[in-house]
Amino acid sequence: MSSYMILKGALATMKYALNQDKDYKNKSSISAIVKKFLTLLKGEKKNLVISFVTLLINSLLSLASPIIIGITIDSYIKNRDFAGVLRNGLLLLSIYFVGLAAGYIQTKTMGGIGQRLLFNLRNSIFKKLQELPLTFFNQNKAGDLISRINNDTDNLNQFFSQALMQFVGSLFLMIGAAGFILAINIKLGIPALIPAFIVLLITKFLSPWVKKKNTKSLQ
């Protein structure tokens, strides 16, 4: 048997299927995957810092607005101090404008990061596809390849440009709001926060099931 036939038979037996069997287990740890993924974000450290700083500013201003409104009602409106109402009204308007500017900068910066990440990721995938043998393309459908290159990478772009910032911003707001509630009245604050703890427990209980379903849908 010629060496060509041996090589052809070996390539035919190799499995390049994107959708693995159910008993397939990924041996790569999450930390290793994250490290490989962070290599695509080289040169974005400054933009990431700007995004998180503006996000923090926006979250703090969102928490400060109800406090100013409460002080205005309790101290100025109640005592008919219209000069104080005007001062706090202007302060509140300034806070809204600063928050709007911070939100714009954060959205624009993270949108740019997401687009550059999408370009680098798709470029890396395209280079990798050029290195693969023809057997890989014979064992995988064109639709699966297009879905991985377009849809899955676009999901990562949406995660970085929208979902990540929304999650971090919501986390800041929830922690800050909980701290303010407990600081105002701890006896009333604890019952008010009980539903949040219930939602947290439900989320923790359902997370493995949701993760399993998402992993199965991507196979």
Rosetta constraint file for C-alpha pairs under 8 A:
AtomPair CA 1 CA 5 HARMONIC 6.55 0.50
AtomPair CA 1 CA 6 HARMONIC 7.05 0.50
AtomPair CA 2 CA 6 HARMONIC 6.50 0.50
AtomPair CA 3 CA 7 HARMONIC 6.12 0.50
AtomPair CA 4 CA 8 HARMONIC 6.10 0.50
AtomPair CA 5 CA 9 HARMONIC 6.08 0.50
AtomPair CA 6 CA 10 HARMONIC 6.19 0.50
AtomPair CA 7 CA 11 HARMONIC 6.23 0.50
AtomPair CA 8 CA 12 HARMONIC 6.23 0.50
AtomPair CA 9 CA 13 HARMONIC 6.42 0.50
AtomPair CA 10 CA 14 HARMONIC 6.53 0.50
AtomPair CA 11 CA 135 HARMONIC 6.69 0.50
AtomPair CA 12 CA 135 HARMONIC 6.87 0.50
AtomPair CA 15 CA 136 HARMONIC 7.84 0.50
AtomPair CA 15 CA 139 HARMONIC 7.75 0.50
AtomPair CA 16 CA 135 HARMONIC 7.38 0.50
AtomPair CA 16 CA 136 HARMONIC 5.14 0.50
AtomPair CA 16 CA 139 HARMONIC 6.42 0.50
AtomPair CA 16 CA 140 HARMONIC 7.57 0.50
AtomPair CA 17 CA 136 HARMONIC 7.19 0.50
AtomPair CA 17 CA 139 HARMONIC 5.88 0.50
AtomPair CA 17 CA 140 HARMONIC 5.88 0.50
AtomPair CA 18 CA 140 HARMONIC 6.81 0.50
AtomPair CA 18 CA 144 HARMONIC 7.84 0.50
AtomPair CA 18 CA 219 HARMONIC 7.65 0.50
AtomPair CA 19 CA 219 HARMONIC 4.88 0.50
AtomPair CA 20 CA 24 HARMONIC 6.04 0.50
AtomPair CA 20 CA 219 HARMONIC 6.56 0.50
AtomPair CA 28 CA 32 HARMONIC 6.45 0.50
AtomPair CA 28 CA 33 HARMONIC 6.84 0.50
AtomPair CA 29 CA 33 HARMONIC 6.43 0.50
AtomPair CA 30 CA 34 HARMONIC 6.13 0.50
AtomPair CA 31 CA 35 HARMONIC 6.16 0.50
AtomPair CA 32 CA 36 HARMONIC 6.32 0.50
AtomPair CA 33 CA 37 HARMONIC 6.12 0.50
AtomPair CA 34 CA 38 HARMONIC 6.03 0.50
AtomPair CA 35 CA 39 HARMONIC 6.67 0.50
AtomPair CA 36 CA 40 HARMONIC 7.65 0.50
AtomPair CA 37 CA 41 HARMONIC 7.55 0.50
AtomPair CA 38 CA 42 HARMONIC 7.13 0.50
AtomPair CA 40 CA 117 HARMONIC 6.30 0.50
AtomPair CA 40 CA 120 HARMONIC 6.33 0.50
AtomPair CA 40 CA 121 HARMONIC 6.90 0.50
AtomPair CA 41 CA 45 HARMONIC 7.65 0.50
AtomPair CA 41 CA 117 HARMONIC 6.56 0.50
AtomPair CA 44 CA 48 HARMONIC 6.09 0.50
AtomPair CA 44 CA 113 HARMONIC 6.98 0.50
AtomPair CA 45 CA 49 HARMONIC 6.23 0.50
AtomPair CA 46 CA 50 HARMONIC 6.30 0.50
AtomPair CA 47 CA 51 HARMONIC 6.15 0.50
AtomPair CA 47 CA 109 HARMONIC 6.32 0.50
AtomPair CA 47 CA 110 HARMONIC 7.60 0.50
AtomPair CA 47 CA 113 HARMONIC 7.44 0.50
AtomPair CA 48 CA 52 HARMONIC 6.23 0.50
AtomPair CA 48 CA 109 HARMONIC 7.85 0.50
AtomPair CA 48 CA 110 HARMONIC 7.42 0.50
AtomPair CA 49 CA 53 HARMONIC 6.06 0.50
AtomPair CA 50 CA 54 HARMONIC 6.11 0.50
AtomPair CA 50 CA 106 HARMONIC 7.25 0.50
AtomPair CA 50 CA 109 HARMONIC 7.67 0.50
AtomPair CA 51 CA 55 HARMONIC 6.03 0.50
AtomPair CA 51 CA 105 HARMONIC 7.33 0.50
AtomPair CA 51 CA 106 HARMONIC 4.68 0.50
AtomPair CA 51 CA 107 HARMONIC 7.76 0.50
AtomPair CA 51 CA 109 HARMONIC 6.24 0.50
AtomPair CA 51 CA 110 HARMONIC 6.49 0.50
AtomPair CA 52 CA 56 HARMONIC 6.04 0.50
AtomPair CA 52 CA 106 HARMONIC 7.54 0.50
AtomPair CA 53 CA 57 HARMONIC 6.21 0.50
AtomPair CA 54 CA 58 HARMONIC 6.08 0.50
AtomPair CA 54 CA 102 HARMONIC 5.09 0.50
AtomPair CA 54 CA 103 HARMONIC 6.82 0.50
AtomPair CA 54 CA 105 HARMONIC 7.09 0.50
AtomPair CA 54 CA 106 HARMONIC 5.76 0.50
AtomPair CA 55 CA 59 HARMONIC 6.15 0.50
AtomPair CA 55 CA 102 HARMONIC 7.03 0.50
AtomPair CA 55 CA 103 HARMONIC 6.88 0.50
AtomPair CA 55 CA 106 HARMONIC 6.38 0.50
AtomPair CA 55 CA 165 HARMONIC 7.52 0.50
AtomPair CA 55 CA 169 HARMONIC 6.42 0.50
AtomPair CA 56 CA 60 HARMONIC 6.14 0.50
AtomPair CA 56 CA 169 HARMONIC 7.32 0.50
AtomPair CA 56 CA 172 HARMONIC 7.57 0.50
AtomPair CA 57 CA 61 HARMONIC 6.15 0.50
AtomPair CA 57 CA 99 HARMONIC 7.28 0.50
AtomPair CA 57 CA 102 HARMONIC 7.00 0.50
AtomPair CA 58 CA 62 HARMONIC 6.14 0.50
AtomPair CA 58 CA 98 HARMONIC 7.94 0.50
AtomPair CA 58 CA 99 HARMONIC 4.99 0.50
AtomPair CA 58 CA 100 HARMONIC 7.90 0.50
AtomPair CA 58 CA 102 HARMONIC 6.03 0.50
AtomPair CA 58 CA 103 HARMONIC 6.46 0.50
AtomPair CA 59 CA 63 HARMONIC 6.36 0.50
AtomPair CA 59 CA 169 HARMONIC 6.32 0.50
AtomPair CA 59 CA 172 HARMONIC 6.48 0.50
AtomPair CA 59 CA 173 HARMONIC 6.01 0.50
AtomPair CA 60 CA 64 HARMONIC 6.16 0.50
AtomPair CA 60 CA 173 HARMONIC 7.83 0.50
AtomPair CA 61 CA 65 HARMONIC 6.23 0.50
AtomPair CA 61 CA 95 HARMONIC 6.34 0.50
AtomPair CA 61 CA 96 HARMONIC 7.78 0.50
AtomPair CA 61 CA 99 HARMONIC 6.41 0.50
AtomPair CA 62 CA 66 HARMONIC 7.64 0.50
AtomPair CA 62 CA 99 HARMONIC 7.62 0.50
AtomPair CA 62 CA 173 HARMONIC 7.82 0.50
AtomPair CA 63 CA 67 HARMONIC 7.22 0.50
AtomPair CA 63 CA 173 HARMONIC 7.00 0.50
AtomPair CA 63 CA 176 HARMONIC 6.99 0.50
AtomPair CA 63 CA 177 HARMONIC 6.93 0.50
AtomPair CA 64 CA 68 HARMONIC 6.35 0.50
AtomPair CA 65 CA 69 HARMONIC 6.27 0.50
AtomPair CA 65 CA 92 HARMONIC 6.50 0.50
AtomPair CA 65 CA 95 HARMONIC 7.45 0.50
AtomPair CA 66 CA 70 HARMONIC 6.04 0.50
AtomPair CA 67 CA 71 HARMONIC 6.20 0.50
AtomPair CA 68 CA 72 HARMONIC 6.07 0.50
AtomPair CA 68 CA 88 HARMONIC 6.86 0.50
AtomPair CA 68 CA 92 HARMONIC 7.13 0.50
AtomPair CA 69 CA 73 HARMONIC 6.26 0.50
AtomPair CA 69 CA 88 HARMONIC 7.84 0.50
AtomPair CA 69 CA 92 HARMONIC 8.00 0.50
AtomPair CA 70 CA 74 HARMONIC 6.09 0.50
AtomPair CA 71 CA 75 HARMONIC 5.61 0.50
AtomPair CA 71 CA 76 HARMONIC 7.44 0.50
AtomPair CA 72 CA 76 HARMONIC 5.13 0.50
AtomPair CA 72 CA 77 HARMONIC 6.23 0.50
AtomPair CA 72 CA 84 HARMONIC 7.36 0.50
AtomPair CA 72 CA 85 HARMONIC 6.00 0.50
AtomPair CA 72 CA 88 HARMONIC 6.60 0.50
AtomPair CA 73 CA 77 HARMONIC 4.93 0.50
AtomPair CA 73 CA 78 HARMONIC 6.12 0.50
AtomPair CA 74 CA 78 HARMONIC 5.69 0.50
AtomPair CA 75 CA 79 HARMONIC 6.33 0.50
AtomPair CA 75 CA 81 HARMONIC 7.98 0.50
AtomPair CA 76 CA 80 HARMONIC 5.80 0.50
AtomPair CA 76 CA 81 HARMONIC 4.68 0.50
AtomPair CA 76 CA 82 HARMONIC 6.73 0.50
AtomPair CA 76 CA 84 HARMONIC 5.71 0.50
AtomPair CA 76 CA 85 HARMONIC 5.81 0.50
AtomPair CA 77 CA 81 HARMONIC 6.06 0.50
AtomPair CA 77 CA 82 HARMONIC 7.00 0.50
AtomPair CA 77 CA 85 HARMONIC 6.67 0.50
AtomPair CA 81 CA 85 HARMONIC 6.47 0.50
AtomPair CA 82 CA 86 HARMONIC 6.10 0.50
AtomPair CA 83 CA 87 HARMONIC 6.24 0.50
AtomPair CA 84 CA 88 HARMONIC 6.14 0.50
AtomPair CA 85 CA 89 HARMONIC 5.90 0.50
AtomPair CA 86 CA 90 HARMONIC 6.19 0.50
AtomPair CA 87 CA 91 HARMONIC 6.20 0.50
AtomPair CA 88 CA 92 HARMONIC 5.94 0.50
AtomPair CA 89 CA 93 HARMONIC 6.15 0.50
AtomPair CA 90 CA 94 HARMONIC 6.15 0.50
AtomPair CA 91 CA 95 HARMONIC 6.23 0.50
AtomPair CA 92 CA 96 HARMONIC 6.30 0.50
AtomPair CA 93 CA 97 HARMONIC 6.35 0.50
AtomPair CA 94 CA 98 HARMONIC 6.18 0.50
AtomPair CA 95 CA 99 HARMONIC 5.99 0.50
AtomPair CA 96 CA 100 HARMONIC 6.04 0.50
AtomPair CA 97 CA 101 HARMONIC 6.25 0.50
AtomPair CA 98 CA 102 HARMONIC 6.10 0.50
AtomPair CA 99 CA 103 HARMONIC 6.00 0.50
AtomPair CA 100 CA 104 HARMONIC 6.18 0.50
AtomPair CA 101 CA 105 HARMONIC 6.23 0.50
AtomPair CA 102 CA 106 HARMONIC 6.08 0.50
AtomPair CA 103 CA 107 HARMONIC 6.03 0.50
AtomPair CA 104 CA 108 HARMONIC 6.05 0.50
AtomPair CA 105 CA 109 HARMONIC 5.95 0.50
AtomPair CA 106 CA 110 HARMONIC 6.08 0.50
AtomPair CA 107 CA 111 HARMONIC 5.92 0.50
AtomPair CA 107 CA 161 HARMONIC 7.25 0.50
AtomPair CA 107 CA 162 HARMONIC 7.95 0.50
AtomPair CA 108 CA 112 HARMONIC 6.28 0.50
AtomPair CA 109 CA 113 HARMONIC 6.33 0.50
AtomPair CA 110 CA 114 HARMONIC 6.06 0.50
AtomPair CA 110 CA 160 HARMONIC 6.90 0.50
AtomPair CA 110 CA 161 HARMONIC 4.87 0.50
AtomPair CA 110 CA 162 HARMONIC 7.78 0.50
AtomPair CA 111 CA 115 HARMONIC 6.25 0.50
AtomPair CA 111 CA 160 HARMONIC 7.92 0.50
AtomPair CA 111 CA 161 HARMONIC 4.89 0.50
AtomPair CA 111 CA 162 HARMONIC 7.95 0.50
AtomPair CA 112 CA 116 HARMONIC 6.20 0.50
AtomPair CA 112 CA 161 HARMONIC 7.94 0.50
AtomPair CA 113 CA 117 HARMONIC 5.99 0.50
AtomPair CA 113 CA 160 HARMONIC 7.62 0.50
AtomPair CA 113 CA 161 HARMONIC 7.15 0.50
AtomPair CA 114 CA 118 HARMONIC 6.05 0.50
AtomPair CA 114 CA 156 HARMONIC 7.89 0.50
AtomPair CA 114 CA 157 HARMONIC 4.77 0.50
AtomPair CA 114 CA 158 HARMONIC 7.16 0.50
AtomPair CA 114 CA 160 HARMONIC 5.65 0.50
AtomPair CA 114 CA 161 HARMONIC 5.26 0.50
AtomPair CA 115 CA 119 HARMONIC 6.26 0.50
AtomPair CA 115 CA 157 HARMONIC 6.62 0.50
AtomPair CA 116 CA 120 HARMONIC 6.20 0.50
AtomPair CA 117 CA 121 HARMONIC 6.02 0.50
AtomPair CA 117 CA 157 HARMONIC 6.95 0.50
AtomPair CA 118 CA 122 HARMONIC 6.07 0.50
AtomPair CA 118 CA 153 HARMONIC 6.40 0.50
AtomPair CA 118 CA 154 HARMONIC 6.88 0.50
AtomPair CA 118 CA 156 HARMONIC 7.55 0.50
AtomPair CA 118 CA 157 HARMONIC 5.88 0.50
AtomPair CA 119 CA 123 HARMONIC 5.96 0.50
AtomPair CA 120 CA 124 HARMONIC 6.10 0.50
AtomPair CA 121 CA 125 HARMONIC 6.22 0.50
AtomPair CA 121 CA 153 HARMONIC 7.18 0.50
AtomPair CA 122 CA 126 HARMONIC 6.05 0.50
AtomPair CA 122 CA 149 HARMONIC 6.39 0.50
AtomPair CA 122 CA 153 HARMONIC 7.14 0.50
AtomPair CA 123 CA 127 HARMONIC 6.24 0.50
AtomPair CA 124 CA 128 HARMONIC 6.17 0.50
AtomPair CA 125 CA 129 HARMONIC 6.14 0.50
AtomPair CA 125 CA 149 HARMONIC 7.20 0.50
AtomPair CA 126 CA 130 HARMONIC 6.42 0.50
AtomPair CA 127 CA 131 HARMONIC 6.75 0.50
AtomPair CA 128 CA 132 HARMONIC 6.67 0.50
AtomPair CA 132 CA 136 HARMONIC 6.53 0.50
AtomPair CA 133 CA 137 HARMONIC 7.52 0.50
AtomPair CA 134 CA 138 HARMONIC 6.36 0.50
AtomPair CA 135 CA 139 HARMONIC 6.24 0.50
AtomPair CA 136 CA 140 HARMONIC 6.38 0.50
AtomPair CA 137 CA 141 HARMONIC 7.17 0.50
AtomPair CA 137 CA 142 HARMONIC 7.77 0.50
AtomPair CA 140 CA 144 HARMONIC 6.85 0.50
AtomPair CA 140 CA 145 HARMONIC 7.32 0.50
AtomPair CA 141 CA 145 HARMONIC 6.66 0.50
AtomPair CA 142 CA 146 HARMONIC 6.19 0.50
AtomPair CA 143 CA 147 HARMONIC 6.04 0.50
AtomPair CA 144 CA 148 HARMONIC 6.24 0.50
AtomPair CA 145 CA 149 HARMONIC 6.19 0.50
AtomPair CA 146 CA 150 HARMONIC 5.84 0.50
AtomPair CA 146 CA 151 HARMONIC 7.69 0.50
AtomPair CA 147 CA 151 HARMONIC 5.07 0.50
AtomPair CA 147 CA 152 HARMONIC 6.51 0.50
AtomPair CA 148 CA 152 HARMONIC 5.07 0.50
AtomPair CA 148 CA 153 HARMONIC 6.82 0.50
AtomPair CA 149 CA 153 HARMONIC 5.96 0.50
AtomPair CA 150 CA 154 HARMONIC 5.99 0.50
AtomPair CA 151 CA 155 HARMONIC 6.26 0.50
AtomPair CA 152 CA 156 HARMONIC 6.66 0.50
AtomPair CA 153 CA 157 HARMONIC 6.46 0.50
AtomPair CA 154 CA 158 HARMONIC 6.28 0.50
AtomPair CA 155 CA 159 HARMONIC 6.13 0.50
AtomPair CA 156 CA 160 HARMONIC 6.32 0.50
AtomPair CA 157 CA 161 HARMONIC 6.06 0.50
AtomPair CA 158 CA 162 HARMONIC 5.49 0.50
AtomPair CA 158 CA 163 HARMONIC 6.58 0.50
AtomPair CA 159 CA 163 HARMONIC 4.61 0.50
AtomPair CA 159 CA 164 HARMONIC 5.65 0.50
AtomPair CA 160 CA 164 HARMONIC 5.39 0.50
AtomPair CA 160 CA 165 HARMONIC 7.29 0.50
AtomPair CA 161 CA 165 HARMONIC 7.07 0.50
AtomPair CA 162 CA 166 HARMONIC 6.12 0.50
AtomPair CA 163 CA 167 HARMONIC 6.02 0.50
AtomPair CA 164 CA 168 HARMONIC 6.26 0.50
AtomPair CA 165 CA 169 HARMONIC 5.89 0.50
AtomPair CA 166 CA 170 HARMONIC 5.95 0.50
AtomPair CA 167 CA 171 HARMONIC 6.10 0.50
AtomPair CA 168 CA 172 HARMONIC 6.27 0.50
AtomPair CA 169 CA 173 HARMONIC 6.25 0.50
AtomPair CA 170 CA 174 HARMONIC 6.06 0.50
AtomPair CA 171 CA 175 HARMONIC 6.17 0.50
AtomPair CA 172 CA 176 HARMONIC 6.00 0.50
AtomPair CA 173 CA 177 HARMONIC 5.85 0.50
AtomPair CA 174 CA 178 HARMONIC 6.01 0.50
AtomPair CA 175 CA 179 HARMONIC 6.21 0.50
AtomPair CA 176 CA 180 HARMONIC 6.26 0.50
AtomPair CA 177 CA 181 HARMONIC 6.11 0.50
AtomPair CA 178 CA 182 HARMONIC 6.20 0.50
AtomPair CA 178 CA 189 HARMONIC 7.77 0.50
AtomPair CA 178 CA 193 HARMONIC 7.21 0.50
AtomPair CA 179 CA 183 HARMONIC 6.05 0.50
AtomPair CA 180 CA 184 HARMONIC 6.15 0.50
AtomPair CA 181 CA 185 HARMONIC 6.39 0.50
AtomPair CA 181 CA 186 HARMONIC 7.13 0.50
AtomPair CA 181 CA 189 HARMONIC 5.25 0.50
AtomPair CA 182 CA 186 HARMONIC 4.38 0.50
AtomPair CA 182 CA 187 HARMONIC 7.82 0.50
AtomPair CA 182 CA 188 HARMONIC 7.79 0.50
AtomPair CA 182 CA 189 HARMONIC 4.90 0.50
AtomPair CA 182 CA 190 HARMONIC 7.01 0.50
AtomPair CA 184 CA 189 HARMONIC 7.76 0.50
AtomPair CA 185 CA 189 HARMONIC 5.74 0.50
AtomPair CA 186 CA 190 HARMONIC 6.05 0.50
AtomPair CA 187 CA 191 HARMONIC 7.38 0.50
AtomPair CA 188 CA 192 HARMONIC 6.37 0.50
AtomPair CA 189 CA 193 HARMONIC 6.22 0.50
AtomPair CA 190 CA 194 HARMONIC 6.38 0.50
AtomPair CA 191 CA 195 HARMONIC 7.96 0.50
AtomPair CA 193 CA 197 HARMONIC 6.61 0.50
AtomPair CA 194 CA 198 HARMONIC 6.33 0.50
AtomPair CA 195 CA 199 HARMONIC 6.21 0.50
AtomPair CA 196 CA 200 HARMONIC 6.18 0.50
AtomPair CA 197 CA 201 HARMONIC 6.21 0.50
AtomPair CA 198 CA 202 HARMONIC 6.22 0.50
AtomPair CA 199 CA 203 HARMONIC 6.06 0.50
AtomPair CA 200 CA 204 HARMONIC 6.15 0.50
AtomPair CA 201 CA 205 HARMONIC 6.09 0.50
AtomPair CA 202 CA 206 HARMONIC 6.11 0.50
AtomPair CA 203 CA 207 HARMONIC 5.82 0.50
AtomPair CA 204 CA 208 HARMONIC 7.77 0.50
AtomPair CA 206 CA 210 HARMONIC 6.22 0.50
AtomPair CA 207 CA 211 HARMONIC 5.97 0.50
AtomPair CA 208 CA 212 HARMONIC 6.07 0.50
AtomPair CA 209 CA 213 HARMONIC 6.28 0.50
AtomPair CA 210 CA 214 HARMONIC 6.16 0.50
AtomPair CA 211 CA 215 HARMONIC 6.09 0.50
AtomPair CA 212 CA 216 HARMONIC 6.16 0.50
AtomPair CA 213 CA 217 HARMONIC 6.19 0.50
AtomPair CA 214 CA 218 HARMONIC 6.37 0.50
AtomPair CA 215 CA 219 HARMONIC 6.54 0.50
